């Protein structure tokens, strides 16, 4: 059974930076896509960025140029480097693993609060 554990959230001032990490336990061999999603109060969960195990990545327009997704396949870990944070980036951030052979897995979420 795959489990995802996230870390790195917190409180930061506008313009600041945070790095989120998400590590998968268990076997995740084969084709897969790691992604980060976020959900702000009163809003639907939305995709932020995604990266396949062969290195293809995508970032939504609202974070492009500020956030960068990366992964270390040897450590089964995905990262989200968030720079120049804005008030509207405040949300619970969730890690997702879509492993093509066995399905979808979610982390427990980590709170990111951007406030002055």
Backbone as a chain_set.jsonl record, in Angstrom:
{"seq": "XXXXXXXXXXXXXXXXXXXXXXXXXXXXXXXXXXXXXXXXXXXXXXXXXXXXXXXXXXXXXXXXXXXXXXXXXXXXXXXXXXXXXXXXXXXXXXXXXXXXXXXXXXXXXXXXXXXX", "coords": {"N": [[0.844, -1.184, 0.0], [0.602, 2.166, -0.912], [1.693, 5.081, 0.68], [1.56, 8.572, 1.268], [3.513, 11.168, 2.531], [3.589, 14.421, 3.555], [5.447, 17.466, 3.951], [6.678, 20.684, 5.105], [5.023, 22.91, 4.955], [3.715, 26.088, 6.203], [3.795, 29.343, 7.807], [4.228, 32.32, 6.047], [5.506, 35.463, 4.912], [4.169, 37.72, 2.419], [5.823, 37.497, -0.708], [7.745, 35.822, 0.226], [9.316, 32.524, 0.548], [8.754, 28.983, 0.325], [9.371, 25.471, 0.645], [7.838, 22.58, -0.27], [7.636, 19.118, 0.523], [7.107, 15.736, -0.441], [6.924, 12.422, 0.296], [6.767, 9.155, -0.892], [5.865, 6.043, 0.425], [6.353, 2.528, 0.074], [5.917, 0.516, -2.907], [6.396, 2.157, -5.874], [7.036, 1.669, -8.443], [7.263, 1.807, -12.028], [5.211, 3.488, -14.529], [4.244, 6.736, -13.567], [2.723, 9.679, -12.161], [3.516, 12.408, -10.245], [1.858, 14.955, -8.428], [0.96, 18.256, -7.323], [-1.652, 19.728, -5.537], [-4.043, 22.211, -4.509], [-6.208, 23.588, -2.016], [-8.169, 26.198, -1.231], [-9.963, 27.945, 1.38], [-13.422, 27.52, 1.026], [-13.239, 27.049, -1.678], [-12.81, 25.003, -4.636], [-10.688, 22.123, -4.889], [-7.647, 22.477, -6.635], [-5.438, 21.779, -9.354], [-1.951, 22.326, -9.156], [0.699, 21.798, -10.027], [2.455, 19.295, -11.93], [4.364, 16.302, -12.427], [5.851, 13.838, -14.381], [7.303, 10.506, -14.103], [9.272, 10.374, -15.959], [10.177, 12.881, -16.221], [8.7, 14.952, -17.416], [6.973, 17.982, -17.016], [4.449, 20.235, -15.733], [2.976, 23.366, -15.05], [0.401, 25.277, -13.581], [-1.0, 28.305, -14.907], [-1.212, 30.377, -13.028], [0.841, 30.024, -11.224], [3.117, 29.748, -12.628], [6.501, 30.404, -13.225], [6.891, 31.173, -10.643], [6.548, 28.985, -8.936], [8.076, 25.76, -8.705], [8.061, 22.452, -9.657], [9.667, 19.441, -8.749], [11.393, 16.276, -8.71], [12.777, 13.463, -6.996], [13.551, 10.528, -8.004], [14.905, 8.371, -6.932], [14.484, 8.647, -4.259], [11.792, 8.524, -4.06], [10.377, 10.928, -3.912], [8.736, 14.055, -4.174], [8.934, 17.516, -4.844], [7.902, 20.891, -4.138], [8.882, 23.902, -4.934], [8.274, 27.047, -3.828], [8.215, 30.304, -4.634], [8.206, 33.901, -4.2], [5.693, 34.218, -2.904], [2.18, 34.792, -2.695], [-0.715, 36.411, -1.253], [-2.949, 35.078, -2.172], [-2.073, 32.516, -2.525], [-2.48, 31.119, -0.284], [-3.553, 28.18, 1.191], [-4.536, 24.732, 1.693], [-2.207, 22.399, 0.82], [-1.924, 19.593, -1.216], [-0.404, 16.499, -1.892], [-0.287, 14.298, -4.641], [-0.224, 11.048, -6.023], [-0.359, 9.466, -9.013], [-0.334, 6.405, -9.888], [0.037, 4.428, -12.557], [-0.494, 1.685, -12.668], [-1.778, 0.956, -10.318], [-3.384, 2.965, -9.298], [-4.705, 5.962, -7.694], [-3.311, 8.094, -5.197], [-3.397, 10.006, -2.166], [-1.888, 12.56, -0.18], [-1.946, 13.789, 3.243], [-2.196, 16.476, 3.38], [-0.895, 19.802, 3.715], [-0.66, 22.846, 5.424], [-0.38, 26.012, 3.967], [0.192, 29.289, 4.641], [-0.008, 32.559, 3.676], [0.747, 35.619, 4.795], [0.822, 38.958, 6.016]], "CA": [[0.0, 0.0, 0.0], [1.375, 3.392, -1.012], [1.303, 6.192, 1.542], [2.266, 9.817, 0.97], [3.703, 12.029, 3.7], [3.992, 15.757, 3.131], [6.023, 18.358, 4.95], [7.215, 21.928, 4.583], [4.103, 24.036, 5.002], [3.923, 27.035, 7.289], [3.378, 30.746, 7.671], [5.267, 33.111, 5.383], [5.061, 36.778, 4.466], [4.138, 37.892, 0.955], [7.149, 37.595, -1.299], [8.616, 34.803, 0.792], [9.453, 31.228, -0.115], [8.621, 27.73, 1.06], [9.528, 24.266, -0.158], [7.067, 21.431, 0.188], [8.145, 17.799, 0.159], [6.155, 14.631, -0.314], [7.61, 11.155, 0.085], [5.902, 7.98, -1.008], [6.359, 4.764, 0.925], [5.819, 1.428, -0.715], [6.4, 0.341, -4.272], [5.768, 3.02, -6.876], [7.699, 1.4, -9.708], [6.442, 1.908, -13.217], [4.785, 4.827, -14.915], [3.464, 7.455, -12.563], [2.769, 11.139, -12.152], [3.344, 13.122, -8.985], [1.312, 16.292, -8.621], [0.554, 19.055, -6.18], [-2.947, 20.384, -5.655], [-4.306, 23.046, -3.337], [-7.604, 23.934, -1.78], [-8.364, 27.359, -0.364], [-11.277, 27.909, 2.047], [-14.568, 27.845, 0.192], [-12.963, 26.829, -3.093], [-12.531, 23.63, -5.031], [-9.288, 21.74, -5.01], [-7.149, 22.721, -7.98], [-4.092, 21.327, -9.693], [-0.936, 23.37, -9.172], [1.809, 21.374, -10.885], [2.559, 17.843, -12.054], [5.596, 15.849, -13.052], [5.887, 12.399, -14.607], [8.555, 9.885, -13.674], [10.3, 10.575, -16.982], [10.648, 14.253, -16.161], [7.824, 15.946, -18.03], [6.294, 18.746, -15.973], [3.499, 21.265, -16.116], [2.562, 24.246, -13.956], [-0.723, 26.101, -13.988], [-0.574, 29.658, -15.262], [-1.163, 31.274, -11.876], [2.069, 29.82, -10.444], [4.256, 29.608, -13.544], [7.52, 31.418, -12.984], [7.067, 31.351, -9.194], [6.622, 27.661, -8.323], [8.753, 24.753, -9.515], [7.959, 21.076, -9.19], [10.795, 18.577, -9.092], [11.286, 14.999, -8.026], [13.945, 12.609, -6.853], [12.981, 9.189, -8.148], [15.606, 7.446, -6.047], [13.925, 8.83, -2.916], [10.319, 8.529, -4.166], [9.996, 12.206, -3.326], [8.44, 15.191, -5.044], [9.084, 18.798, -4.166], [7.32, 22.081, -4.754], [9.554, 25.125, -4.501], [7.338, 28.157, -4.002], [8.861, 31.598, -4.444], [7.359, 35.077, -4.405], [4.348, 33.815, -2.496], [1.152, 35.828, -2.641], [-1.802, 36.129, -0.319], [-3.888, 34.135, -2.783], [-1.511, 31.169, -2.508], [-2.878, 30.489, 0.965], [-4.384, 27.003, 0.945], [-3.975, 23.438, 2.069], [-1.557, 21.805, -0.35], [-1.986, 18.139, -1.196], [0.399, 15.724, -2.83], [-1.005, 13.188, -5.274], [0.518, 10.134, -6.889], [-1.15, 8.65, -9.919], [0.479, 5.278, -10.356], [-0.814, 3.917, -13.624], [-0.854, 0.278, -12.481], [-2.55, 0.679, -9.106], [-4.361, 3.99, -8.983], [-4.463, 7.306, -7.179], [-3.058, 8.205, -3.77], [-3.332, 11.385, -1.702], [-1.313, 12.873, 1.114], [-2.884, 14.31, 4.236], [-2.294, 17.92, 3.21], [-0.076, 20.672, 4.564], [-1.186, 24.219, 5.341], [0.484, 27.126, 3.595], [-0.482, 30.549, 4.911], [0.756, 33.739, 3.289], [0.12, 36.721, 5.514], [1.736, 39.957, 6.554]], "C": [[0.883, 1.239, 0.0], [0.816, 4.426, -0.052], [2.176, 7.396, 1.211], [2.334, 10.67, 2.232], [4.297, 13.346, 3.237], [4.627, 16.506, 4.296], [6.415, 19.661, 4.279], [6.274, 23.111, 4.591], [4.421, 24.969, 6.162], [3.381, 28.402, 6.978], [4.534, 31.543, 7.072], [4.675, 34.446, 4.962], [4.975, 36.836, 2.943], [5.536, 38.154, 0.407], [8.124, 36.553, -0.806], [8.584, 33.501, 0.016], [9.217, 30.087, 0.866], [8.923, 26.595, 0.091], [8.755, 23.136, 0.498], [7.733, 20.152, -0.299], [7.052, 16.767, 0.356], [6.897, 13.347, -0.66], [6.616, 10.013, 0.096], [6.59, 6.755, -0.422], [5.706, 3.652, 0.122], [6.369, 1.449, -2.128], [5.663, 1.27, -5.227], [6.44, 2.828, -8.237], [6.729, 1.501, -10.874], [6.014, 3.332, -13.493], [3.935, 5.486, -13.836], [3.628, 8.956, -12.747], [2.555, 11.617, -10.725], [2.744, 14.484, -9.299], [1.022, 16.949, -7.277], [-0.767, 19.735, -6.517], [-3.109, 21.284, -4.429], [-5.795, 23.351, -3.238], [-7.67, 25.065, -0.767], [-9.749, 27.275, 0.263], [-12.391, 28.331, 1.097], [-14.378, 27.624, -1.289], [-12.723, 25.353, -3.366], [-11.033, 23.379, -5.066], [-8.849, 21.932, -6.458], [-5.733, 22.186, -8.136], [-3.146, 22.517, -9.718], [0.189, 23.011, -10.146], [1.875, 19.854, -10.889], [3.865, 17.493, -12.748], [5.573, 14.331, -13.178], [7.238, 11.831, -14.179], [9.651, 9.988, -14.735], [10.659, 12.043, -17.149], [9.806, 15.317, -16.821], [7.041, 16.656, -16.935], [5.362, 19.789, -16.56], [3.126, 22.057, -14.873], [1.383, 25.077, -14.442], [-0.264, 27.545, -14.128], [-0.378, 30.552, -14.043], [0.121, 31.127, -11.051], [3.309, 29.754, -11.325], [5.237, 30.758, -13.348], [7.77, 31.679, -11.506], [7.263, 30.002, -8.49], [7.353, 26.711, -9.284], [8.583, 23.389, -8.874], [9.2, 20.318, -9.624], [10.621, 17.263, -8.337], [12.625, 14.292, -8.009], [13.432, 11.184, -6.863], [13.652, 8.176, -7.225], [15.052, 7.5, -4.621], [12.396, 8.783, -2.906], [9.731, 9.824, -3.613], [9.765, 13.252, -4.403], [8.499, 16.453, -4.204], [8.27, 19.868, -4.901], [8.018, 23.286, -4.145], [8.64, 26.297, -4.836], [8.045, 29.465, -3.646], [7.86, 32.722, -4.697], [5.898, 34.782, -4.067], [3.43, 35.02, -2.349], [0.065, 35.428, -1.657], [-2.725, 35.043, -0.862], [-3.326, 32.72, -2.921], [-1.863, 30.428, -1.221], [-3.874, 29.367, 0.698], [-3.785, 25.81, 1.672], [-3.445, 22.801, 0.785], [-1.501, 20.283, -0.174], [-1.078, 17.559, -2.27], [-0.451, 14.588, -3.374], [-0.033, 12.36, -6.082], [-0.484, 9.347, -7.715], [-0.23, 7.566, -10.47], [-0.374, 4.484, -11.333], [-1.294, 2.49, -13.357], [-1.78, 0.043, -11.304], [-3.482, 1.799, -8.663], [-3.81, 5.241, -8.348], [-4.275, 7.298, -5.67], [-2.907, 9.67, -3.393], [-2.594, 11.468, -0.368], [-2.355, 13.514, 2.013], [-3.065, 15.821, 4.123], [-1.395, 18.67, 4.18], [-0.515, 22.116, 4.331], [-0.082, 25.189, 4.953], [-0.321, 28.405, 3.792], [0.452, 31.692, 4.563], [0.05, 34.947, 3.892], [1.185, 37.683, 6.006], [1.433, 40.224, 8.026]], "O": [[1.802, 1.354, 0.811], [-0.397, 4.623, 0.02], [3.364, 7.263, 0.916], [1.328, 10.867, 2.914], [5.358, 13.387, 2.614], [4.371, 16.212, 5.463], [6.479, 19.748, 3.052], [6.69, 24.222, 4.263], [5.281, 24.679, 6.993], [2.62, 28.601, 6.03], [5.671, 31.452, 7.534], [3.479, 34.543, 4.689], [5.649, 36.067, 2.257], [6.318, 38.919, 0.973], [9.215, 36.411, -1.358], [7.929, 33.382, -1.019], [9.449, 30.214, 2.068], [8.755, 26.733, -1.121], [8.985, 22.785, 1.656], [8.313, 20.106, -1.383], [6.184, 16.915, 1.216], [7.428, 13.199, -1.761], [5.749, 9.917, 0.965], [7.746, 6.466, -0.733], [4.625, 3.831, -0.44], [7.183, 2.299, -2.485], [4.444, 1.178, -5.371], [6.412, 3.725, -9.08], [5.524, 1.303, -10.717], [6.402, 4.262, -12.787], [3.03, 4.871, -13.27], [4.557, 9.425, -13.405], [1.56, 11.285, -10.081], [3.078, 15.098, -10.312], [0.864, 16.287, -6.251], [-0.969, 20.241, -7.621], [-2.396, 21.132, -3.437], [-6.524, 23.368, -4.23], [-7.282, 24.912, 0.391], [-10.625, 26.598, -0.275], [-12.307, 29.373, 0.447], [-15.253, 27.968, -2.084], [-12.469, 24.565, -2.456], [-10.228, 24.293, -5.246], [-9.58, 21.596, -7.389], [-4.948, 22.148, -7.189], [-3.486, 23.583, -10.232], [0.579, 23.823, -10.984], [1.403, 19.204, -9.956], [4.4, 18.268, -13.541], [5.309, 13.622, -12.206], [8.188, 12.572, -13.926], [10.819, 9.723, -14.452], [11.355, 12.416, -18.093], [10.173, 16.492, -16.787], [6.508, 16.014, -16.031], [5.476, 20.17, -17.725], [2.979, 21.5, -13.785], [1.37, 25.531, -15.587], [0.737, 27.951, -13.538], [0.522, 31.392, -14.027], [0.451, 32.012, -10.262], [4.43, 29.71, -10.818], [4.851, 31.926, -13.309], [8.75, 32.333, -11.148], [8.058, 29.898, -7.556], [7.26, 26.844, -10.504], [8.914, 23.189, -7.706], [9.72, 20.523, -10.721], [9.793, 17.163, -7.431], [13.478, 14.491, -8.875], [12.935, 10.689, -5.852], [13.012, 7.22, -6.788], [15.139, 6.526, -3.873], [11.775, 8.981, -1.862], [8.708, 9.809, -2.929], [10.488, 13.328, -5.396], [8.16, 16.456, -3.021], [7.994, 19.765, -6.097], [7.778, 23.644, -2.992], [8.281, 26.506, -5.995], [8.42, 29.69, -2.496], [6.816, 32.523, -5.318], [4.993, 35.064, -4.853], [3.844, 36.104, -1.939], [-0.059, 34.263, -1.279], [-3.219, 34.199, -0.114], [-4.027, 31.82, -3.384], [-1.573, 29.239, -1.089], [-4.906, 29.576, 0.062], [-2.672, 25.874, 2.195], [-4.164, 22.687, -0.208], [-1.091, 19.769, 0.867], [-1.0, 18.06, -3.391], [-1.243, 13.991, -2.645], [0.864, 12.888, -6.739], [-1.345, 8.651, -7.177], [0.547, 7.797, -11.397], [-1.404, 3.928, -10.95], [-2.391, 2.124, -13.777], [-2.498, -0.956, -11.276], [-4.286, 1.609, -7.75], [-2.621, 5.545, -8.444], [-4.981, 6.592, -4.95], [-2.376, 10.475, -4.158], [-2.671, 10.56, 0.46], [-3.492, 13.752, 1.605], [-3.99, 16.38, 4.711], [-1.164, 18.235, 5.308], [-0.713, 22.547, 3.195], [1.004, 25.186, 5.533], [-1.379, 28.584, 3.19], [1.563, 31.785, 5.087], [-1.09, 35.257, 3.547], [2.294, 37.285, 6.363], [2.104, 41.042, 8.656]]}, "num_chains": 1, "name": "protein.A"}
